[in-house]
C-alpha cells in the first residue's frame, strides 16, 4: 500500500514538473499524440453542436409561430436578426470543431523524419535557401535574436538578408540614428561570431572528403567538431541576457537546445564502432551548415529606382525582384550602384519579432522534397506564443494564438491552408507564377505579393491556390512570435488582423467558381473553412453584438437549448487549453478577452468596408513593441464598458421578471466583461486611456502655425517639356 501511494506521488510530482516546464518554455515541438477517444469526441462535438442548433432553431420557430410572433413586423425583424446571429456564431463554433477534428488525426499520424534522411537529402539535393527578415523601426535586440535563429538553420547554401526599411539618413541628434547603427552592425556581428566554428567544421569536412582521416578515426574527428560547437553555444548562452521571456526562450530553446543536440551526437559518435565516410561527411556538414550562413543587410530606401511604398509586402517584393540577376540601381543621392543577387530555390520569410527553432528549415525543406509535394508552394508551422508572460492579458492572448495553431493544422487536413505571414518557406517557382510588373511614377515595380490589403499573406494564399499550388502546415511547433503585453498594443494588432478579410472574400468566390468550371470543384469543408477564416471576425463580432443588445426576456428565443449549443465548443476549447499547458478555466478568460475586443474587431471591419467603397487602402499599423504601455484609445475602453453595463441591466431586469435563462446569459456576459476590464486592462489604465482620449478630443492648439510659403512657379518651358502642351481651347 505504501509503495502504491509513493508511486502515485512520484507520478504526480513528475506531472507537476512537466507542467512547470511547459508553462515556462511552452509545449515541445511534437504535439501530444491524441488518443482514439479524443478523436471520436472531437467528431461527436461537431455533430452534437449541429444537432443542438437544429433543435434550437426548430423549437424557437415553432414556439414563435404558435405565439403569433410573426404578425408583428418589428418583432419579426428582431427575431430574424437574433436567429441569424445565433446561426453565424454556431457556424464559427462548428468550424473550430471541424478544424480540431481534422487536426487530431494529423497529430496522431505524424512521425518525425529521421535526421539521417534529412542530412542525406540536403547533401544529395542541396537547396539554395534565401531567408528574408523584413524590419521597420524594431529594436536591435529583437532583430538580433530573429537573425540568429534564422542563421542557425542547418541547411546548405543559406543566405540571410535583413530587409531594413528604416529611413537611411537620420540626423546625429535623432535618437533613431544610434539604433540604426546598431541594427546595421548585426550582420557582420553574426558572421564574425560564427566564423571560428564554421572554420573548424569546414576543415573537418575537407579532411573527411579527401580521406585525410583514417577509417577508425572518423567518428572521433566528427565528435570533436560537435563538441566544439556545443561548447561554443554554451559559452555564448552564458553571456546572453535572459531577463525577458523572449530572451529566455532564445537561450533555452535555440542556443542551449542546439548545444544539447550537438553534445548528444558527440556522445553517440564516441561510442560508435565504425562510421562510413559519407555519413561522417554528412554529420560534419551539419555543423558547417549551422554556422556558415551568409548574413547581410539590404536597405531599399537607399535606392530611388525601387518603390518606396511603405508596406511589408513591398519591402519583400523589392528584394525578390532583384533575385537571380545583376541590376544597376539609382541611389537616392543621384549616383548608381551595381548589385548582383544570387538565385535561390526557396525563400524563408521571418518577422523581426519571431523566432525559429534550429530544426525549422531542415525539416520543412525535407518535407518539400518528398515525392508528391512538388506543387506545395508554401510550407509553414503557424507560430506559437512565448511563455513566461508579463501580464494576464499576454497569457490569454497567447492562449488564443496557440489555439489558432491547432486550427491551422486542421485546415491543412481539408486543403484549406492559409499562409500565416510571421514565418514560412516559399517555393521560388511558385512566387514566379505570381510575378506582376508595372510602371509606377516612372520606375518599374515588380510584385509577387499583393498589397491591396494589410493582410498580404492571406491575399497571396488565394492567388497561389488559383494558380494551381497548394499550401501546407507542418504538424510540429517550430516557430514562435511575441504576444502584445497590454491592451493598447493588442488592440493595434487585432484591429489590423480584422481589416482585409472581407476584401479578399470576393476573390474566394471567384476561385470557387473557377474550380467548379475546371472540373475540380472545391470541397464543401474547404469552402466553409476558407470563408470562415476570411469573414468570421466580422460576423462573430456582429453576431455577439446582436445577442448582447437584443436579448429577449421570453423563453422562446433564449432557452436552455440556446445555451447548450455552446457547450461542446467551450468544452473542447477547455480541453485544448489544458493540453497546451494552460488551465481549463482560462476558457472563461478567453471569452472575456474576445468580448473586450469586440469594438476593436468592429473598427477593423469598418476599415475594410471603407476601403471597399473608397478604394483607399488602410495604412499598415505596426504592433508597438516597447516596454511602455500603449494607450488603447477611449472608444475601445468605453465600448466594452457600455456592453458590460447593458448586460448588467438586462441581467437584473431578467431576474426581476423571472426570465432565468436570459438572466443567466446576461449575467455571465456581464461578469466576463467586467472581469476583463478590471483584470486585463486595469482601472488605472482604463481611466488613463479615457482621459487621454478626452483631452485629445477637446485640445485646441493656441495660435496658428505660419502657413507654408507658396512654391515658386515653374517656368512655362519646363511645364511644356514635363507635362506636355496645354489642350487647345474649345472653339465657341
N, C-alpha and C positions, 0 to 999 in steps of 0.2 A: 504493500500500500504506500509506504514511504517512497519507494523507488518510483511508483507511478506518479505521485504528487511532484517529486523532484523533476521527472521528465516533462510533466506539463509546465512547470515553472520555467524550465530551460527553454521549451518551445515558445512560451510567451515572451521570455526575455529576448530570444532570437528575433521574434516578430517585431518587438519594440525597437530593437537595434536596427533591423532592416528598414522599418518605417522612419526612423530618425535619419538614416542615410538618404532615403527617398525625399524626405522633407528638405534636407539641406542641399542635395545635389540634383534632385529630380529623378524620375524613373530611369532605369537602364535603357540602352539603345534598343534592345529586343523587347517587344511587347510581351506581356504575360500571356501564355497560351491559354485561350479560353476553353472552358470545359464544354462538352456536348450540351449539358443542361443550360449553360449560359446562352449558347447559340439558339437553342429551342426557345428559351424565354424571350430572347430578342425578337424572334419572329412572332411569338404569341403576343407580345406587347403591341406590335404593329397591327395585328389582326384585331386585338381587343379594342384598340383606340378607334379603328374604323367602325367596328360594330357598335361601340358606345355612341359615336357621333350619329350613326344612322338611327339608333334607338332614340336618342335625344331629339333629333330633327323630326322624326315621325310623331313622337309623343307631343312635342311642342305644337306642331302644325294642327294635329287633331284636336288638342285641348283648346287652341285659339279659335278653331273653326266652330267648335261647339259653343264657345262663349261669344260668338258673333263679333270677334275682334277684327275681322276683315271688312266690316261695314264702315268703319271709321277710317278715312283716307290718311289722316295724320298718324293714327295709331298703326295702321298698316305699314306706312313707310318706315316708322321706327322699328317695327317688328322685323321687316325685311332686312333693314340695316344691321340689326342685332344678330340675326341668324347668319347673315353674310360674314360678319366679323367672327363669329364662332367657327364658321366653316374655314375661313382663311387661317385662323390660329390652329385649328385642328389639322389642317393640311401641312402647315410647317412642322407641327409636332410629329406628324407621320413621316415627313421627310427626314427628320432627325433619326427616328426609329428605323426607317428604311436604310439609311446610311450605316447605322450601327449593325443592322442585320447583314449588311454586305461586308463590313469591316472585320467582324469577329471571325468568319471563316478564312479570310485572308491572313489574319494573325495566326490562326491555327495551322494553316498550310505552309506558312513561310519557313524556310530553312536558310540559314546564313550560308553564303558561298564560302568555300574553303579559301584561305589566304593563298595556298599553293596554286589554286586555279586562277585567282586574281593576278598573282605575280606572273604566272606563265602567260596569261592573256595579254597583260600590259607589255611583257618583254617581247612577245612574238608579233603583237599587233599594236605597236605604240600609237598613242593618240595625242595629237598636238592640242594641248589644253590652254585656253586663254581665260583667266579669271579676272573679272572686272568688278571693281568696288566703287560705285558712284558715291560721291560725298559732297555735301554742301553745308557749310557752317557747323561742322561737327567738331567735337572735342578731340584733340590729337590722341589722347589716351584711349578713347573708344575706338577710333580708327585703327590704332596700332594693334589692338587685340584682334580685330577683324582681319587685318592684313596678315598677322602671324598665323591665324587659324587657316587662312587660305593658302599661305605659303608652305605650310607643313603638310600639305596633301601629297601622299606618296604616289605620284604619277609622273611618268617621264615627260620631258619637254613641256614644263609648266611655266607659263608667263603670267605674272600677277601685275595688274595695272590699276593704280589708284586714279580714278577719274575725278580730279579735284575741280570743283565747279565754283569755288570762291573767286571774287574779283582779284585778278592777278596783281594789280598795283594798289597798294594801300600806303597812306602816309606814315611817317615814322612815329607820329603821335597816336595813330589809330591802334587801339588795344587788340584789334584783329590781326595786326601785322605780325606780332610775335607768335600768335597761334598758327598763322600761315607758314612761317619759317619752320616751326617745329613739325608741321604736317608734311612739308616738302622733304624734310630730312628722314622721314620714316623709311622710305625705300632703301636708301643707302645703309641705314642702320641695320635693317634686316639682312641684307646681303652680307655685310661685314660680320654680323653676329653668326650667321650660318657658315661662313667660309671655313673655319677650322674643321668642323665635322664633315662638310662636303668634300674638302680636300682629302681627308683621311679615308672616306668611303670611296672616292674616285681612285685613289691609289690602290685600295684593296681590289676593286673591280678590275682594274688594269692588270694586276698581278694574277688574278684568277683567270682572266680571259686569255692571257699569254702563257698559262701553265707555269708561272714562276713560283707557284706554291706546290709543295709535294702533296700527293693524294691524301696521306694521313694527317696533313696539317691544315687542310682546307677548313674544316669545321672550327678549329681554334682561331684561324685567321678571321673568319667571319664573326665569330663570337667576340673577338677583340673590338671590332668595329661597332657591334651592337652595344657592348658595354661602354665604350667611349661616348656614343650618342646618348645613352641613358644617363651617364654621369654628367654630361653637359646639360641635359634637360633638367636634372635635379638641381644643379648649381644655379641655373637660370631661374627656376621656380622659386628657389630660396631668396632670390633678390627681387622678386616681383611683389608689388603691393597686393594685398588681398583684403582690403577693408570693405569694399562693396561686394554685393552678390555677384556682379558680373566679373569683377577681378578674381574673386574666389573660384568661380566657375572656370575661368581661363587657366588658373593654376592647377586646379584639381582634375578637370575633365579634358584639358588639352595637353598641357605640359607634363604633368605627373602621370596621366593615363598613358601617354606615349612612352614615357620613361619605363613604366611598368611593362609595356608590351616589349620593348627592346630588351629589358632585363630577362623577361621570361624566355625570349628567343635565345638569348645568350646562354642561359642555364641549360636549355634544351640542346644547344649546339655543343656545350661542354660534355654532355652525356651521349652524343651521337657517336656511333661506332664508325660510320663512314658517311660521306656526303658526295653525291655526284657533282661534277664540275658545273653543269648547267644550273643545278639547284643552288650551289654556292654563289654563282654569279647573280642569280635572281635575288637571293637574300641580301647580298651586299648592295645590289642595285636598289633595293627597297630603302635602305638607309640613305643612299646617294640621292634618290628621287625626293626623299623627305626634306633634304636640306639644300637642294640645288636649284630652287626656283629663281627665275629672273624677275626681279621686282623693280617697277619703275612708276613714275608719276606722269600723268598727261593732263594738261590744262587747256581745254578747248577755247576758253575765253582769251587766250593769248593770240588767237588767230582770227583775223577779220573774215577769212573765207569760210569759216564754219558758222553754223546757225547759232545765234545767241539765245534761242528760245529757252526760258528758264524752267525747264522741266527735267525730271529724272530720265524720262523716255528719250528726250533729245540729247542728253548727256551721253547715254548709251549709244544712240544712233550715230552721233558724230564720230565716235571712235570706231564703231562697227563698220561704218562706211569707208574707213581707211584700211581695214584689214585686208591683207593679201596684195598690197600694191605699194608703189612709190609715188609720193604726192608732193607737189610744190605748193606750200601754203603761204598765204599772205599774212604776215604778222600784224598785230594791232598797231605797231609803231611804224608801219609802212614798208618794212623790209620783207624778205621772203626766206623761207626755210624749207629744205627738202627733208621729208620724213618717209622712212620705209617701215612698214608694219607687216610682220610676218603673217602668213596664213595660219589658220587653225582648223581643227576638226570639230571641237566642241567649245562652247562658251559657258563658263561658270559665272553666274551673277550672284552678288552678295551685297546686302545692305551694310552700311557702315556700323549700325548698331546690332548686327547679327554675328553669329559665330558658328563655325563648323567643327564637328568632331574630326579627328585625324582620318577616320575611315570613310568620310563622306564621298570624296571624289573617286577613290579606287573602287568602292562598291557600286556606286551609281554608274560609272563608266563601264564596269564589268557587266552590269545589267543591260546597258545599251548595246553591248557587243553580243548578247545572247541571240541565237537564231530565233527569228520571229519578231524581234524588236526593231527591225530595220526602219519601220515607219513611226517609231516613237520620236517625237520632236523634242519633248521636254520631260525630264525625269527629276523628281524633287523629293525631299522629305519635308512636308509642311512643318514649320518651326514650332518648337515647344517654348515654354516660358522658363526663364531662370527662376530658381528657388532662392530662399533666404531673403524674401521680400521685405521692403522697408515699411510697408503700411498694409492695413487690412484691405484697402481698395486694390492695391497692387496684387495681393494674393488672389482676390476674387477675379480680377481682370485676367490674371494669369491662368486661373482655372478655366475661364471661357476660352482662352487660347488653346489650352490642352484638350478641351472638349472638341474644338474645331479640328484639331489634328486627327482625331478619330473620324470625324465626319468626312474629311477629305480622303482618308483611306477608304472609307465606304463608297464614296463617289467613284473612286477608281474601279471598284468592283462592277459598276454599271456603266463604265466608259464615259463618265460624266466629269472627268477631272478638269479643274481649272488651275491655271498657273498661279501660285502664291508668290508674289514678286520678291519677298525677302531673300530667297535663295532658290537656285535651280541650276540644272545643267541643260543647255540648249544645243541641239544639233545644228551645226553651221549650215548644212544644206537646207534645213527647214527654214532658217532665217532668210536664206536667199530666195525662197519662194514668196516671202513677204516684202521683198525689196521694192520700194517705190522711189522714183527720183523726180523732183520738181525743181523749179527755179523760183526762189523767193528773195525779193529785194536784191536781185542781181547775182545771187550766189546759188550754186547747185546744192540742193539739200537731199540727202539720202535718208529714207526712213525704213526701218524694219519693224519697229514697234509703234503702233499708232498712239497719238497723243490727244485724241479728241476728247477724252475724259481724264480724270486724275487717277483712274484705275487702269493703267496701260496693260498690266498683266492680264486682267480679265478680257479686255478687248482683243489682245493678241491670241488668247486661248481660242476664241471663236474664229479668228482668222486662220489659225493653224488647222483646226478641225475642218473648216470649209475647204482648205487646200489638200485634204486627204491625210493629214497627220493625226496622230493620237498623242495623248499626254498620260503620264503615269506618276502616281505617288508611291514611292518605295516604302514598304511597311516596316520601317525602323525609325527611331528617333535619333537623327544625326545632325540636326541643326537647331539653334536656339536664337531667340531675339529678346530684346528688352520689352518690358511692360511699363507703361506710364505709372508713376508712383502717386500721382494726385489727380483729382477730378478735372482740373483745368486742362492738363496735358492729355488726359484720356479723352476729354470732350473734343479736342482738336483732332486726335487720331480717329475716333469713331465717326465724327462728322465727315471726315474725308472718305472713310470706308462706305458711308451711306450715300455718297454722291457719285453717281455714274451708272449704277446697275440698271436703272430704268432706261437709260440712253442706249445700253447695249441690248436690251430685250428685243427691239425690232429686228436686230441682226440675227438673234437666235431664231426668231420666227422665219426669217428668210432662209436660214440654214436648214431648218426642219423641212420647209417646202422643197428646197433644192435636193435634200437627201431623198425625200419621197419621190421626186421626179426622176432621180437617177436609179431608182430600183433598190436603194439601200436605205430604207426608212430608219429613222432614229427610234429606238425602243421607247416605250411609254415611261419606264423608270428613268431613262436618261433625260427625256424631255422634262419630266416633273422635277428632277433634281437640279437641272440647269436653270429652269425657270425660278425655282425656289431660291437658288443661290443668288440670282440677279435681283429678284424683287421682294424677297421675304422681309428685308429690313423695312421696306415701305409698308407692305400690307400687315405685318405684325405690329408695327407702330400704330398704324391707323386702327387696326382691329382692337388693340388694347385700349386705345383712347375711346373707342366706341363703347366697349364693355365698361370702362370706368366712368363714363359720363352718361350712359343711357341704361343704367342698371334698373330694371323694373322691379317693383316690390311684389308682383304677383308670382305665384308658383309655376305658371305655365312656361315662362322662358328661363327663369333662374330656378332650377330644380336640382335634385341630387344627381340626376343623370348628367347635367352640365358639369358639375364638379368632378364627377367620375371620369370624364373624358381626359382630364389632365393627369390622372393618377399614374397610368403606365409611363407617360413621358417623364414625369418627375421622379418616379421610382427608378427607372433605368438611368437617368442622369445622375441620381444619387449613387447608384452602383458604380458608374463610370468614375465619378469623383473619388470614391473610396479606392478604386484600383489605381488611380493616378497619385495617391498619397495625400489627398485632401480628406476632409470629414464629410460624412453623408449629409449632415445638417447644413453644410455650405450651399446646398441646393436652394435653400431659402435666401441666402445672401446673394446668390447669382440672380434669383428672381428680383430681389430688391435693387440690385445694380441695373438690371435691364429696365426696371421702372424709372430709375433715376436718369437713364439715358434716352428716355422717350423723346424729350424735346430736342436732344442732340440729333437723334436719327431723323426727326421731323425736319430739322433745319437742313440736313444733308439731302433729304428727299426734295425739299423745296428748291434747293440749288440745282438739282437735276431737272426739275420741271422748268425752272427759269432758263436753263441752258437750252432746253428743247424748244422753247418759244423764241428766245432771242438769238440763239446761235453763238452766244458769247461764252467761252469756256471759263469755268471757275478756276481761280488761282489755286496753285498747289500749296497747301498749308502743312509745313513740316512739323512733325510732332516735337514739341520742345523737350530737350534733354539737358536739364540744368538741375542743380541741387536746390534752387529756389522754387517755391510753389508757383504754379502758373494760375493766374485768375481765370475762373471759368466763365465769367460774364453773368450779369444779373438775371437775364432771362432763363438761363439754364439752372438757376437756383430757385427763382420764383415759380417757374412752371411746375416742377415736382412738388413744391410746397403747396401749390393750389390743388394738385392731384391728391396729395395726402389729406388736405382739408376737406375736399369734396368727398373722398372715400369715408372719412370720419363722420361727416354729416349723414351720409347715406346709411352707414352702419348704425348710428344712433336712431335715425328715423325708422329703419327696418326693425330694430329691436322693440321700439315702442308700438309698432303696428303688428308685431308677431311674425314678421317675414324672416324667419331664422336662416333660411338658406341664403337669401340675398344679403342679410346682415353678416353672415359668416364670411362670404366672399369679400364684401366691402371691408370688414374688419381686418382680414388677413392682408388685403392690399394696403390698407392704411398703415398697419403695423410694419410691413416691409418698406414702404416709402419713408416713414418717419425714422425707422432704423437706419436706412441707407443714408438719409440726410445727416443724422446725428453721428453715425459711426464711420461712414465712408467719406463724408465731406467735413463734418465738424461744424459746431455752432459758430466758432470764431471765424473760420474760413468762409462759411456761407455769408455771415454778416459783412465780412470784408469785401466779398465779391459783389454783394448787392450795393454796398456803399460806393465802391469804385464805379459800378455801372451808373449809379445815380449822379455822382459828381461829373463823370464824363458826359452825361446827357445834358446837364444844366450848365456846364462850363462854357463861358464865353470869353474869348481872348480879348484883352484890353488893347485898344488901338488896332490899326490895320497895318500889315506889312507894306513896305513900299512896293508898288507894282513893278514887275519886271520891265526893263526897257524894251521898247519895240525893236525887233530885229531890223538890221539895216536892209533896205530894199535891194533886191537883186538887180543887177544891170539887165536891161532889156535883151542884150545879145545872149547872156547866159540863159535866160528863160527860154529863148527860142531854141538854143542848142540842146538844153537839157530836157525841156518839156515839149518841144515842137511848136510850130506857129499856132497862133490863135485861130479858132474856126472863123471863117468869114461871116459877117453879119447877114442875117436873112433879109433879102430884098423886100421892101414894102411896096 
